[in-house]
Amino acid sequence: MSSDFRDSYWLHWQSASGAEISKIEADPDRFNFLSFLATAQALEIEFLPIAWDASGAIGTGGTASIHQTPVNLDTSFAFKTYRKQHKTEEQIFRTLIAEITILCQPFIREHANIAQLHGICWDISLDNDKPWPVLVFEKSHLGDSYHFVRHGGQDMTPEERLSLCVDIGRAIIDMHSKRKPGPTIER
């Protein structure tokens, strides 16, 4: 990885325990499909043979959309797809490489309150038949925020609500503490 990019991005990340981002072996000069694959392989991220359904949208952010798809009766995953409007392929792959690198750090992987990356599956673009990475996450047992607030959250005791708020706060503090100004990736 070019030292300018590494210095400007990954070295800004530390956990509350002071653990810094580990460097990876992949060293992209350009950010593209092949450099993404090389980074995913260096980070030992699994490529999953899962087909996902774009109709199960559960959230949309500034750069990505989140969908859910049941895999079987007991398992459901959240799928993160990146928006491609107004962005170059290099910008999209730079964002993807940065995100998977951060998500594979030990302090993120071991954090009880941060959704874990399970692997990568693919979305084939209808426009040009290009494969685009889709990040596959565990889906919260509480569901998405809307469902939780409308259904399960109303039945929680004040103690359970406070405990949930503390868990969310711990995750945010760990992501932001001892961190120099720079990009933030949150769920």
C-alpha positions in Angstrom: 0.0 0.0 0.0 1.4 3.4 -0.8 2.8 5.1 2.3 0.8 8.3 1.6 -2.5 6.5 1.8 -1.5 4.3 4.8 -0.2 7.3 6.7 -3.2 9.4 5.8 -5.8 6.8 6.7 -5.0 3.6 8.5 -2.6 5.0 11.1 -5.4 7.3 12.3 -7.2 4.3 13.8 -6.6 3.1 17.3 -8.8 1.4 19.8 -9.4 2.6 23.4 -6.8 0.1 24.4 -4.3 1.9 22.1 -4.1 -0.9 19.5 -3.2 0.5 16.1 -4.3 -0.7 12.8 -2.2 -3.6 11.5 -0.6 -3.2 8.2 -1.5 -5.7 5.4 0.7 -7.3 2.8 -1.3 -6.1 -0.2 0.2 -2.9 -1.7 -2.1 -1.4 -4.3 -0.7 1.4 -6.4 -4.2 1.8 -7.8 -7.6 0.9 -6.3 -9.5 -1.4 -8.5 -11.1 -4.8 -8.6 -7.8 -6.7 -8.5 -6.3 -4.7 -5.6 -9.6 -5.2 -3.7 -9.3 -9.0 -4.3 -5.6 -8.9 -3.2 -6.5 -7.0 0.0 -9.4 -9.4 0.8 -7.1 -12.4 0.3 -4.3 -10.8 2.5 -6.9 -10.2 5.2 -8.2 -13.8 4.8 -11.8 -12.7 4.2 -14.0 -15.5 2.9 -15.7 -15.2 -0.5 -19.2 -16.5 0.1 -21.4 -18.4 -2.4 -24.5 -16.5 -1.3 -27.1 -14.9 -3.5 -28.7 -11.9 -1.9 -32.1 -10.2 -2.7 -32.0 -6.4 -3.4 -35.7 -6.1 -2.4 -35.0 -6.6 1.3 -33.7 -3.0 1.9 -33.3 -2.1 5.6 -31.2 1.0 5.4 -29.5 3.6 3.3 -26.6 5.8 4.1 -24.5 8.4 2.3 -22.4 5.9 0.4 -24.1 2.5 0.7 -27.4 0.6 1.2 -28.0 -2.3 3.5 -30.3 -5.2 2.6 -31.2 -8.4 4.4 -31.7 -11.8 3.0 -32.6 -15.0 4.9 -30.1 -17.7 4.1 -32.2 -20.5 5.7 -34.9 -20.7 8.4 -32.4 -19.8 11.2 -29.9 -17.4 9.5 -30.2 -14.0 8.0 -27.4 -11.7 6.9 -27.1 -8.0 6.2 -25.6 -7.1 2.9 -23.9 -3.8 2.3 -23.8 -2.5 -1.3 -22.0 0.7 -2.4 -23.6 3.4 -4.4 -21.8 4.0 -7.7 -23.4 7.3 -8.7 -21.0 10.3 -8.9 -18.0 8.1 -8.0 -15.2 6.7 -9.9 -14.4 3.0 -9.7 -11.1 4.0 -8.0 -13.0 5.9 -5.3 -15.4 3.0 -4.6 -12.6 0.4 -4.4 -10.5 2.8 -2.2 -13.5 3.0 0.2 -14.1 -0.8 0.1 -10.4 -1.6 0.8 -10.3 0.9 3.7 -13.5 -0.6 5.2 -12.5 -4.2 5.0 -9.1 -3.4 6.4 -10.6 -1.6 9.4 -13.2 -4.4 9.9 -10.5 -7.0 10.0 -8.6 -5.4 12.8 -8.4 -7.4 16.0 -10.0 -4.7 18.2 -13.0 -4.5 15.8 -13.2 -8.3 15.3 -13.1 -8.9 19.0 -15.6 -6.1 19.9 -18.8 -7.4 21.3 -20.8 -4.4 20.2 -19.7 -4.0 16.5 -21.3 -6.1 13.7 -18.9 -8.6 12.3 -17.9 -9.0 8.7 -18.6 -12.6 7.6 -17.3 -12.3 4.1 -17.9 -11.0 0.6 -20.4 -12.0 -2.1 -21.0 -10.4 -5.4 -23.5 -8.2 -7.2 -23.4 -8.2 -11.0 -24.1 -4.8 -12.5 -27.0 -4.7 -14.9 -25.4 -1.8 -16.8 -22.1 -3.5 -17.7 -22.0 -7.0 -16.2 -19.2 -6.1 -13.8 -19.0 -7.9 -10.5 -19.2 -5.5 -7.5 -18.3 -6.6 -3.9 -21.1 -6.9 -1.4 -20.0 -7.0 2.2 -21.8 -9.6 4.3 -22.4 -8.9 8.0 -24.1 -10.7 10.8 -27.6 -9.4 11.3 -28.5 -8.2 14.7 -30.7 -10.5 16.6 -32.7 -7.3 17.5 -33.3 -6.5 13.8 -32.8 -3.2 12.2 -33.3 0.1 14.1 -36.8 0.7 12.8 -38.1 -2.8 13.6 -36.5 -2.6 17.0 -38.0 0.7 17.9 -41.5 -0.3 16.7 -41.6 -3.8 18.1 -39.0 -5.2 20.5 -37.7 -1.9 22.0 -41.0 -0.9 23.5 -41.1 -4.0 25.7 -37.7 -3.4 27.2 -37.3 -2.4 30.9 -35.5 0.8 31.7 -32.5 -1.3 32.8 -32.4 -3.1 29.5 -32.6 0.2 27.6 -29.8 1.7 29.6 -27.7 -1.4 29.0 -28.2 -1.2 25.3 -27.3 2.5 25.3 -24.1 1.7 27.2 -23.2 -1.0 24.7 -23.7 1.4 21.8 -21.6 4.0 23.7 -18.8 1.6 24.2 -18.6 0.8 20.5 -18.6 4.5 19.6 -16.0 5.3 22.2 -13.7 2.5 21.1 -14.0 3.6 17.5 -13.3 7.2 18.3 -10.9 7.3 21.2 -7.2 8.0 20.7 -8.0 8.7 17.1 -6.5 11.5 15.1 -8.9 13.5 12.9 -9.8 11.6 9.7 -12.4 9.4 8.1 -14.9 7.5 10.2 -16.8 4.3 9.4 -19.8 3.6 11.6 -22.7 1.2 11.6 
